């Protein structure tokens, strides 16, 4: 009876060990790859100068610690002097709602939900034409998402960007660049002045992504448009329209690999303990223990 009791105790110990090591190993085992379905923002640029041509720089940035704000900024530089009174209007689509202090107009679009527009502010330059800038700010991330040590970024594409081609007709006319049905809401938002707006010829300049601590230096490029590291805390692309990238946090990847290693060890120990538990559980069935010392063997 003593041998059976000790076998039961050992079986219980092996069972507890199997459960503990299994729970620890299963906790360390990494899950599936995180899904990062980033909504790529859209941008439409309109101007009342039908001969307008130039380049556009974009930047995605984050600021603040407790109340974090995310901004998408466009800086448009004309290739040559523009007539006095030239206006530039920028429309942002597929973006989260703006902060309350941002004064923008809006209209409903079947494709992008609510779209927001604002006049780009001209900034006088020492020489040449002024630059035009427009900044959209939200309390939610714009064109980027991060989870599980992965980062996905999608800069907006430019509707109507056709380097080397000039649209002679107004943007919203039947022959214009915004004549397609998906731009009907945009053209309707222009009202009676729609005929004076054209899509400028814009070439992609520099796209920049900046982030707060710890910056982007610790991320490794995986796929998409390969960026250039900028000052250790940002990425930049030159001459790429609608740049996209998927990257991984090197430190997080190292931690994940370590977790995979230790998870395998713990699960292996759990499997060994489970086998030992089963062995001890059925030990009295297939093995007859020798009689204890001082006890006569049972008669045949």
Secondary structure, DSSP 8 states (H G I E B T S, - for coil): -HHHHHHHHHHHHHHHHHHHHHHHHHHHS--S---------EEEEEES-TT-EEEEEEEEEEE-SSS-EEEEEEEEEESS---TT--EEEEEES---B-TT---EEEEETTTEEEEEEE-EEE--SSSS-EEEEEEEESS-SSEEEETTEEEEE--EETT--TT----S-TTSTTSTT-SGGGHHHHHHTGGGGGG-B--EEEEEEEEEE-STT-STTEEEEEES--EEETTTEEEEES-TT-EEEEEEHHHHHHHHHHHHHHHHHHHHHHHHHHHHHHHHTHHHH------TT------
